[in-house]
Amino acid sequence: MQQQHRSKTYRLLYIPIVFLFLLSFTDCAKKGRPSGGLRDTIAPVILRSVPENFTTNFKNNEIRITFDEFIKLKDISKELIISPPLKYPPEITPLSVSKVLKITILDTLKENTTYSFNFGNSILDNNEGNLFPNYKYVFSTGSYIDSLSLKGTAVDALLPETDFPVSVVLYEVDQNYSDSLVLLEKPTYITTTKDNTSSFELSNLKKGTYQLIALKEQTRNYTFQPKTDKIAFYKDLITIPTDSLFELKLFKEVPDFKPTRPKLESNNRISFGYQGKTDDYQITLLTPMEDDFQYRVIKQPGRDTLNFWFKPKVTKDSLVFVTKNNLQIDTTTVRFRELYSDSLRLTAINNRWISLRDTLKLNANTPLTAINPEKISVVTKDTLAVDFTAQINLKENAAQIVFDKQEEVLYSITLSDGALTDYLGNTNDSIVFKQQVKPTADFASLNLTLANADEFPLLIELVNEKFEVVKQTYLESNSPVFFEYINPGNYFIRLIMDQNKNKIWDPGNFLDKLAPEKVVYYTSIIELRANWSWSETFTLK
């Protein structure tokens, strides 16, 4: 019995030893690589808000929102929309990470007004970056929360795609309202388009009459800057409440005409720049000049500039001019100094690869006055001479050389010394241009038929994916449209209702309450392939 008792005692002593041995293995396992687990995909949760969301009779200047985990803020300056806007931006923390989102209001709040703080996509958890989207904190300084809303879309008036986001704003129309407020003061309510659908919703609005405006701003300050921003407006004032959906068309205004200071560019040229649109900008020289003095005014292609070309070289210290655009008259003085003289330079359009219909056009930097066909030759690769005609296009200040072409033939066009003469007496140096005619099979063509078209004239444009105009035609009545020699690629078909019959698209003007001309795109982008002829019917609704 004694031996049996001793054996049992030994067994009891082994138990803690075995336990300690197993525990040592457990500790070792803890030091190894963790096996991992499910990734946290749950957005942060709000535990409490002080004051509570949708508080009325709000008197605080600080709001504290506590989450169940650490959060961080991303792009808060871009994402946060405060409506109505505050004069002084609030302080928003955390700057790094915290469980508490704190808003410190630095502005004096309006009485009986509902405010909303929409954080967009700026709140996310610190570990996994899970988004807490479109969180909105709302309070009222009055006894109730305004709950009316307004919905619609804000799209580009000229382009089929609209840059996101667009600011959509309401100005309350009261005794202090005027249209110029959009240039000077922030609006009553603000929101932004939600996504690339260009839809918007203004919420927590109070009953009243408003002007509805959309802005695509370069700098987001919620005031219209005509030089940089696009604007859209609803033509009539809006009364809220309303169940209507509103469509806004964004456009870039043409600025009012404004001349810039004339600049002496060379010994024979003064540039008169300007901003804005003009069809009747006139320049008159007031300074008396010698009998042999001559001048010529030409618009510089692609720029808002008129060049005042003159000869011979001026020996006076300055010249006095008067400029006139409609009723705007200005007097200006240009002082002279020694500069270089302009020399003739030519730039070829449609050089090298061309179609059967292309014409060699040579743009000049100085005014062209004469062309000598005897000093021009057109030959094939086999040096066979080709008949041609040569002329000067005064409106475009370009030389044009026209000749019959054959597919896949390389042509050399040589302008010998003195083939072209400009206003200053300069002539060209000898120069050779090469033109290779691509086969017709390398191009596409498009047959377009309009259905339900009852407003004319219309400007029909084929534009590429960069929205550059590739082909265009002008219709004063309904007839088939045929575009040929189109390089393969993806294109949009654009139709412009040319209300003022000037053969260009005209944007609107907010202060004049002038809407942009209507633009309609074909339902989808079309792919034009080489050696294909497409036929499409454009049905207008």
Buried (B, 14 or more C-beta within 10 A) or exposed (E): EEEEEEEEEEEEEEEEEEEEEEEEEEEEEEEEEEEEEEEEEEBBEBEEBEBEBBBEEBEBEEBBBBBEBBBBBEEBEEBBBBBBBBEEEBEBBBEEEBBBBBBEBEEEBEEEBBBBBBBBBBBBBBEEEBBBEEBBBBBBBBEEBBEBBBBBBBBBBBBBEBEBBBBBBBBBBEEEBEBEBBEEBBBBBBBBBBEEEBBBEBBBBBEBBBBBBBBBBEEBEBBBEBEEBBBBBBEEEBEBEBEEEBEBBBBBBBEEBEBEEBEBBBBBBBBBBBBBEBEEBEBEBEEEEEEEEEBEBBBBEEEBBBBBBBBEEBEEEEBBBEBBBEEEEEEBEBEBEEEEEBBBEBEBEEBEEBBBEBBBBBBBBBBBBEBBEEBBBBBBEEEEEBEBEBEBEEEBBBBBBBBEBEEEBEBBBBBBEBBBBBBBEBBBEEBEBEBEBBEBEBBBBBBBBBEEBEEBBBBBBBBBEEEEEBBBBBBEEBEEBEBBBBBBBEBBBBBBBBEEEEEEBBBBBBBEEBBBBBBBBBEEEBEBEBEBEBEBEBEEE
